[in-house]
Amino acid sequence: MKKNKITLNRFKVEHRHEHNHTFFLYDRNVRLLLFGGKGGVGKTTCATAAALRLSQSYPKASFLLVSTDPAHSLTDSIGGFSLPHNVKMIELDAQECLATFKEKHNENLREIASRGTFLDDEDISQFLDLSLPGLDELMAFLEISRWAEEYSYDCIVVDTAPTGHTLRLLAMPELILKWLEALDALLAKHRYMKQLFGGTYHHDELDKFLLELSGSVKQMETLLRDPIRCRFVPVMLAEALSIYETVSLVNELERLKVPITDIVVNKLYSQSTCPVCEDVRFRQMRELGYLPEKLTQYFLWGVPLYHERLVV
């Protein structure tokens, strides 16, 4: 893997002018701001801090802080702190979102299976009980997409699950659209028979259901690829494993055309008289001094482990 030596002072805590729209905290056009990365890098903390900073900078705007991580920790991150009046927090239960979807559309799905197969009621029930991996997370994210499209909030800040879950989620729209094509194919036989024996066929509620669901998934996919309204911010540590996983994440985000402009390097040690802390800092600076070129094309933001140096 080719590496690119960079100047270490790029990793000082930086402050940019408010009108520099590259920095995600100052771009008022961003309606969906996602934080993601390896488990334990501080995604939740960064997402929470971003939501609070945005609410302070724009007190007349409304913000939603939402978690799609199955192991929610937003509440712990807030730690009993009272949220500003313009911030709402939700920890989405993906399984509950999927259960709600199935309950709402169970009859439609059952009728599609009945029209397009020779399965009996018991077989159809077993078929509907099956779930594509990641379908629950997709249903949760469709809810977020709907809020964004309906302008329910000025900006939605998302604390995503660790990298593997997030990549599976981002790849789900393509898979779900193929699944919907398969369901549509099940109806093709019914349409043909209606056309053959009735002379005509008019779209009914099942056709409308598939079209609406397909439209929602495509709408979400469009939003995730919109460089004006959406921004994905990878969060990483100055450690070899975290850097390696971030490269994989960035590669996949680029393939999926999800916009990235900034990367947060979290938990950086400051200069200290403590020999242990200095050793950690030295190793961090060594890793950052030879970052892969894949990451250095983006703006890198260093966040210190402590806001102020501790005196002991």
C-alpha positions in Angstrom: 0.0 0.0 0.0 1.5 3.3 -1.1 2.0 5.8 1.8 2.4 9.5 1.7 4.5 11.4 4.2 2.7 14.5 5.5 3.4 17.3 7.8 2.6 16.4 11.4 1.3 19.9 12.3 -1.7 19.2 10.1 -3.0 17.3 13.1 -3.1 20.3 15.5 -6.7 21.1 16.5 -7.8 23.3 13.6 -10.3 26.1 13.4 -11.7 27.2 10.0 -13.5 30.3 9.0 -17.2 30.1 9.1 -17.5 30.6 5.3 -15.3 27.7 4.4 -18.0 25.2 3.4 -15.7 22.3 3.1 -15.9 21.9 6.9 -19.1 19.9 7.6 -20.0 21.9 10.7 -20.3 25.1 8.7 -22.2 23.9 5.6 -25.8 24.8 6.0 -26.8 22.8 2.9 -26.0 19.5 4.6 -29.2 17.8 5.7 -27.8 14.4 6.5 -24.5 14.1 8.5 -23.3 10.6 9.2 -20.4 9.6 11.4 -18.9 6.1 11.0 -15.9 4.0 11.6 -14.4 1.1 13.5 -16.0 0.3 16.9 -14.5 2.2 19.8 -13.1 5.2 17.8 -15.6 7.7 19.3 -18.3 7.9 16.6 -21.0 8.5 19.2 -19.1 11.2 20.9 -18.3 13.0 17.6 -21.9 12.8 16.4 -23.2 14.1 19.7 -20.6 16.9 19.8 -21.4 17.8 16.2 -25.2 18.0 16.9 -24.6 20.2 20.0 -22.2 22.5 18.1 -24.6 22.9 15.2 -27.5 23.7 17.6 -25.4 26.3 19.3 -24.2 27.9 16.0 -27.7 27.9 14.5 -30.2 28.3 17.4 -33.2 28.9 15.1 -32.6 25.6 13.2 -33.8 22.2 14.3 -31.6 19.1 14.6 -32.1 15.4 15.1 -29.4 13.3 16.7 -30.2 9.6 15.9 -28.4 6.3 16.4 -28.7 3.3 14.1 -26.2 1.3 16.2 -27.8 -1.8 17.7 -25.7 -1.2 20.8 -27.0 2.3 21.5 -24.9 4.7 23.6 -26.3 8.1 22.8 -28.0 8.4 26.1 -24.8 7.4 27.9 -22.9 10.0 25.8 -25.3 12.7 26.9 -24.8 11.6 30.5 -28.0 13.3 31.9 -27.2 16.6 30.2 -30.4 18.5 29.1 -30.4 18.8 25.3 -30.9 22.3 23.8 -34.4 23.1 22.8 -33.6 22.7 19.1 -32.1 19.1 19.4 -34.1 15.9 19.5 -32.5 12.5 20.2 -33.7 9.1 19.0 -32.2 5.7 19.4 -33.8 3.8 16.6 -34.7 0.1 17.1 -34.0 -1.5 13.7 -35.9 -4.7 14.6 -38.9 -2.7 15.7 -38.8 -0.7 12.4 -38.8 -4.0 10.5 -41.6 -5.5 12.6 -43.7 -2.3 12.0 -43.0 -2.6 8.2 -44.1 -6.3 8.2 -47.2 -5.6 10.2 -48.2 -2.7 8.0 -47.6 -4.5 4.7 -48.1 -8.2 5.7 -51.3 -8.6 3.6 -49.6 -7.0 0.5 -46.6 -9.3 0.8 -48.8 -12.3 1.4 -51.0 -11.5 -1.6 -47.9 -11.1 -3.9 -46.6 -14.5 -2.8 -50.0 -16.0 -3.3 -50.4 -14.6 -6.8 -46.9 -15.5 -8.0 -46.3 -19.0 -6.4 -48.0 -22.2 -5.7 -47.2 -22.1 -2.0 -49.9 -22.8 0.5 -50.7 -20.5 3.5 -48.2 -22.2 5.8 -45.4 -22.0 3.2 -46.2 -18.3 2.5 -46.0 -17.6 6.3 -42.6 -19.2 6.5 -41.5 -17.3 3.4 -42.6 -14.0 5.0 -40.8 -14.8 8.3 -37.5 -14.9 6.4 -35.5 -11.7 6.5 -32.7 -10.5 4.3 -29.6 -9.7 6.4 -29.6 -5.9 7.0 -33.2 -5.5 6.1 -34.0 -4.3 9.6 -31.3 -1.7 9.4 -32.6 -0.6 6.0 -36.1 0.0 7.3 -34.6 2.1 10.1 -32.7 4.1 7.6 -35.7 4.5 5.3 -37.3 6.3 8.3 -34.3 8.7 8.5 -34.5 9.3 4.8 -38.2 10.1 5.0 -37.5 12.7 7.8 -34.8 14.2 5.6 -37.0 14.4 2.5 -39.9 15.8 4.4 -37.7 18.5 6.0 -38.8 17.4 9.4 -35.4 18.8 10.7 -32.9 21.2 9.3 -30.2 18.6 9.7 -30.1 15.0 10.9 -26.9 13.8 12.6 -26.5 10.0 12.5 -24.4 7.9 14.8 -23.9 4.7 12.7 -23.1 1.2 13.7 -19.4 -0.1 13.4 -18.0 -0.3 9.9 -19.2 -3.7 8.9 -22.8 -2.9 9.7 -22.6 0.5 8.1 -21.2 -0.9 4.8 -23.9 -3.6 4.7 -26.5 -0.9 5.3 -25.1 1.4 2.5 -25.1 -1.5 0.1 -28.7 -2.5 0.9 -30.6 -0.2 -1.5 -29.1 -2.0 -4.5 -30.0 -5.4 -3.0 -33.5 -4.4 -1.9 -34.2 -3.0 -5.4 -33.3 -6.5 -6.8 -35.6 -8.0 -4.2 -38.4 -5.8 -5.3 -37.8 -6.7 -8.9 -38.2 -10.4 -7.8 -41.5 -9.5 -6.1 -42.6 -7.7 -9.2 -41.7 -10.8 -11.3 -44.1 -12.8 -9.0 -46.9 -10.4 -10.1 -46.0 -10.7 -13.8 -47.8 -14.1 -14.1 -50.9 -12.6 -12.6 -50.7 -9.6 -14.9 -50.3 -11.9 -17.9 -53.3 -14.0 -17.0 -55.4 -11.0 -16.5 -54.4 -9.5 -19.8 -54.9 -12.9 -21.6 -58.3 -13.7 -20.2 -59.6 -10.2 -19.4 -58.2 -8.3 -22.3 -56.8 -5.6 -20.1 -55.0 -5.1 -16.8 -55.1 -2.1 -14.5 -52.5 -1.5 -11.8 -53.9 -2.3 -8.4 -52.8 -1.8 -4.8 -50.0 -4.3 -5.0 -48.5 -2.6 -8.0 -48.8 0.7 -6.1 -47.2 -0.8 -3.0 -44.1 -2.0 -4.9 -43.8 1.3 -6.8 -43.9 3.3 -3.6 -41.4 1.1 -1.8 -39.1 1.1 -4.7 -39.4 4.9 -4.9 -38.6 5.2 -1.2 -35.4 3.1 -1.6 -34.3 5.0 -4.7 -35.0 8.3 -2.9 -32.8 7.2 0.0 -30.0 6.1 -2.4 -30.2 9.5 -4.2 -29.9 11.3 -0.8 -26.9 9.3 0.3 -25.1 10.2 -3.0 -26.0 13.8 -2.9 -22.8 15.8 -2.3 -24.8 18.9 -1.4 -27.2 17.5 1.1 -25.3 14.5 2.5 -21.9 14.1 4.1 -20.2 11.0 5.6 -17.5 11.7 8.1 -15.2 8.7 8.9 -13.8 8.7 12.5 -10.5 6.9 13.2 -7.7 6.6 15.7 -4.0 7.1 15.0 -3.5 3.3 15.2 -2.6 0.9 12.4 -5.7 -1.2 12.6 -8.1 1.8 12.7 -6.3 3.4 9.8 -6.5 0.1 7.8 -10.2 -0.2 8.4 -10.8 3.4 7.6 -9.1 2.9 4.2 -11.5 0.0 3.5 -14.4 2.2 4.6 -13.4 5.1 2.4 -12.8 2.7 -0.6 -16.4 1.4 -0.3 -17.9 4.8 0.3 -16.2 6.0 -2.9 -17.5 3.0 -4.8 -21.0 3.7 -3.6 -20.6 7.4 -4.4 -21.3 8.5 -0.8 -19.8 12.0 -0.4 -16.8 12.4 1.9 -14.8 15.6 2.4 -13.4 15.3 6.0 -12.0 12.6 8.3 -11.8 13.0 12.1 -8.6 11.6 13.8 -9.8 11.2 17.4 -8.2 10.8 20.8 -4.8 12.4 20.0 -2.4 12.7 22.9 -0.9 16.2 23.5 2.7 16.9 24.5 3.3 15.9 28.1 6.0 15.4 30.7 4.5 12.0 31.4 6.7 9.3 29.7 3.8 6.9 29.1 1.8 9.7 27.4 4.8 10.8 25.4 5.4 7.2 24.2 1.7 7.0 23.0 2.0 10.3 21.3 5.2 9.3 19.5 3.5 6.2 18.1 0.5 8.2 17.1 2.6 10.7 15.2 4.6 7.9 13.6 1.4 6.4 12.2 0.0 9.8 11.1 3.3 10.7 9.5 2.9 7.9 6.9 -0.8 7.8 6.2 -2.0 6.0 3.1 -2.5 8.4 0.2 -6.1 7.3 0.1 -6.8 9.3 3.3 -4.5 12.3 2.7 -6.7 13.5 -0.1 -9.3 14.5 2.4 -9.3 17.2 5.1 -8.0 15.6 8.3 -9.2 17.0 11.7 -7.3 16.1 14.9 -9.3 15.9 18.1 -7.3 15.8 21.4 -8.0 13.1 24.0 -8.4 15.9 26.6 -9.6 19.4 25.9 -7.0 20.7 28.3 -3.8 19.2 29.6 -4.4 17.6 33.0 -2.3 18.7 35.9 -1.6 16.0 38.5 
